[in-house]
Amino acid sequence: MTTTPTHDHREETRSRNLGRLRAVLVLVLVYMVAEFVGGFLTNSLALLADAGHMLSDAGSLGLALFALWIARRPGSRRRTFGHHRAEVLAALANGVALVAIAGYVVVEAWSRFSDPGEVDGRALFWIATGGLVVNLVGLRILHGGRDDSLNVRGAWLHAVADTLGSVQAIVAGGLVWAFGWNVADPIASLVIALLVVRSAWSLLRDSVDVLLEAAPLHVDVEEVRRAIADVAGVVGVHDLHVWTITSGFESLSVHAVVEGREHSDVLRDVRRVARERFGVEHTTVQIEDPGACEIGRRDRS
């Protein structure tokens, strides 16, 4: 049996992502305050909704930073894989927070349809425009890490929803400013809420998949089984499992029945197939002789 983890690349990626998250957190905190103040002064629900979303962003970014920090701690006797799953738990919490905020905005917007109130459209327009600039900068910073970590992807999705929310707030501000259509403000809020829920769904789905140890989306388990079975000397494959520890850290375990070839050569080739064809670096391979495999099957029957 052998296990081949790689750590240097993951540590380098985490360090870069920590820097990205810190930079975006500063941007979000600064403009969140501006949007809250502007929302109260202009009586704009769309602006307050966007500011509330930025507050959730700040919380999610703080949670993401904490998760990345704790994930770097070494494993222990009880947590042999370390604390990598902290990143996935943070992503799950971010998804839940997105849904909760969207629900609040929907309820508040619905109550405003009967009495939209007076909204300062010009101030709403310019404050939302500033928010759009901040969100675009945040998106640019986080873009490089969104494929490396569910955690960073969660923060990136928050930023995407915020960017779209800023666009909606700008449109609402322009309509109120130009035509006095105060009802555009709660309409924009509902659109923002729908965009937030859409962003949250894929994050929740992927986080739950990791926690339930589902096979990664980019890995076809049956194709993996066939590839291992095609390795010279392998006459049987069973107990194959492929799962994700955290983003970018996939694992594979398999029992390979080997005949007529050195076990060390088979181990090398199975690891190479997993790494080069499927991008799985962490492999655990149990080599079995045909006779031992038959005995094990009878014992289990």
N, C-alpha and C positions, 0 to 999 in steps of 0.2 A: 504494500500500500504506500502511496506517496501523495504529498500535498505540495503545490507550488504556488504560494501567494506572491504577489508583487505589491510593494508599498510605496516606492519612491515616487512613481507617477501620481498616485492618489494624493500623496502629501503635497506635491507641487501644485496639483490642481486645487486642493483645499486652500492653500496659501493665497493663490490668485483669487479664489472666490471670496475669501475673507476680506481682501482689499476692496473688491467690487461692492460687497454688501455694505461695508463701512461708508464708502463714498456716497452710495445712494441713500443710506440712512440719514446722513447729514442733510442732503438735498431735500428729502421728504419732510423732515422735522421743521426745517426753516419755512418751506412754503405751506405746510399744513397750518401753521399758526396764521399765516397771511390769509388763507382761504376761510378759516373759521371766523376770523375777525370780519373779513369781507362778506361772508354769508350772513352774519348777524346785522351788519350795517345795511346791506342791500335787501334783506328779507328774502333771500333766494334759497329755496330748498335744494335746487340743483347744485349750488355752490357748497352748501352745507353737506349734501350727500357726497360730493367729491372730496370735501375735507374729511368727512367721516371715513371714507375709503382710504384716504391718505393716513389717517390715524391707524387704521387696521394694517396698512402697509408698514408703518413704523413699528407696530407690535410684531408683525410677521418678520420684518427684517431683524429686529432684536432677537426674536426666537431663532431665526435662521443662523445668526451669528453665534448664539449660544450653542446651538446644535452642532455647528461646524467645529466649535472649540472643544466640546465634550467628545465629539467623534474622534479627535486626535489623541485622546487618552489611550494608553495601552490596555490590552486585555488583562483579565484577571482569572483566577481559578474558576470563578463562577461565570464570568462573561468572556468566554474564550475567543469570541469574534470581536471583542472590544465593544465600543459604544456606537458603532456605525449606524445602527437603526435609529439613533436620536435624530438624524437628519430626516428620515422618513416620517417619524412621528411629528416633527415640526411642519413638514409639508402637509400632513393630514390636518393638523390644527389650523394651518393657513387656509385650507380649503373650507373647513367648517366655518371659520371666521368670515370668509367671503360670502357664504350663503346667509349667515346671520345678518350681516350688514345689508345685503340685498333685500331680505325680508322686511327689515325696519324701514328702508327707503320706500318700498312698495306701500306699506301701511300708511306712512306719512304722506306720500304723494296722493293716494286715494282720498284722503281726508281733505286735501287742498283743491280737488277738482270743483267742489261746490263753492269754495271761497279761496281763490288763488292768492288774494292779497296783492298789495302794490309791491312791485319789484323794481329796483334800480337797474335797468337793463344795461346802461352804459358801464357802470362799475362792474356788474357781473361779467360783461363781455371782456373787459381788460384784465380783470383778475383771473378769469378762466384762461385767457391767452397766456398769461404768465405761467399758470399751472401746466399748460400744454408744453411750454418750453422746458420746464423742469422735468416733466415726465419723459419727454423725448431724450433728454440727456441721460436720465436714469435707465431708459431702455437700451441706449447705446452702451452704457457701462456694463449692464448685466447680460447683454446679448452673447458675449463670448463664453459665458459659463452655463447657459441654459440647457445645453445638451450633456453637461458633465454631472449635474446633480439635480435630483427632484427638488431639493431644498431651494436652490437658486432658481430653478424653473418656476417654483411657486412664487418667489419674489418677482420674477420677470412677468408672470401672468398678472400679478397685482398691478405692475407698472403698465401692462397693456390695457387692462380694464380702466386704470386711471387716465391713460392717454385718451381712450375712447370717451371716457366720461368728461374729460376737459373739452373735447370736440363738441359733445352734446351741450355742455354748459355754454360754450361760445355761441353755438347756433341759437340756443334759448335766449341768451343775452342780446344777440342781434335782433331777434324777432320782437322781444320786449322793447328794446331801445328804438327800433324803427317803426313798429306798428302798435305798440302798447298791448301786445298779446301776452298777458300775464299767465295764461293757461299753458303757454309753452314751457314754463318752468317745471311744473309737475310732470308734464309729458316727457321732458328730457330726463327727469329723475327716473321714470319707469324704464326708459330705454337703457339708462346706465345700470339699473338693477338687473335687467335681462342680460346685459353684457357681462356683468359680474358673475352671475350664475353660470353662464356658459364657460367662463374662464375657470370657475371652481370645479366643474364636473370632471374634466380630464385629469385635473390634479388629484381629486379624491379617488377616482378610479385607479390611477396608477399607484397611488400610495397604498390603497387597500390591496392591490395585486401583490405588491412587495411584501406587505405584512402577512398575506395568506400564502406567500412563497409560490406564487404562480410563475410559470416559465416566462422569461423576458419576451417581449413582443417581437424582438428581432431574431429570436432563436426558435426554429422549428424542431421540436423534440424528436419527432420521428426521423427527420433528416439527420439529426445527431446520431440516433441509434443506427441508422444505415451506414453512416460514415465510420463509426467505430467498428461495426461488423465487417466493414471492408478492409480493415487493417490486417495485414498479413499475420497469420497465427491465431486470430480471434475466431472462434467457432460458435460463440454464443454471447449475447448481451442481455442482462436483466438488471432490475433495480436501478434504472437510470433516472436521475433527478437533476433538473436544472432550475436554479432559482437565483434571486437577487438578494444580496446582503444589504447593499445600499446602491445608489446610482453609480454606475460604472464599475461595480464590484460584483460580477456574476460568479456563481459557483456551480460546479458540476461534480456529481458522484455517480459511479457506475461499477457494476460487477462485470468483469470480462472473463469469459471462459476461454482459456488459451491451450493450444495443443501444437506441438511440433516446432516451437520457437522459444528463444530465450525470453524470460519474463521482462528483463530490463529493456530489451529492444521493443517489446510491445508497449511497455509503459511510456517509453520515449515517443513512440509514434502516436499513441492515443493523446498524450498531452499536446503534441504538435498539431494534430487535427483540431482539438478543442480550441487551441489558441489561434491558429492561422485561419481556419474556416469559420469559426463561430465567435471569436473574440473573447473566449472564456479563459482567463489566466489561472484561476484557482480551481484545480482539478484534484479529485480524490478517486483513485482507481484501485479496486480490489481485484486482484488476479486470482482465478480459481482454475484448478485442474478439472477436466471433465468428470473424473470419478468423484471428487469431493463435491462437485456441483450436484451430482445425482443423489449422493448421501444427504445433502442439505435439503433437497426437494422432498425426499422420503420422510425426513424428520419433521418437515413443516406440514405434511399431509396427514 
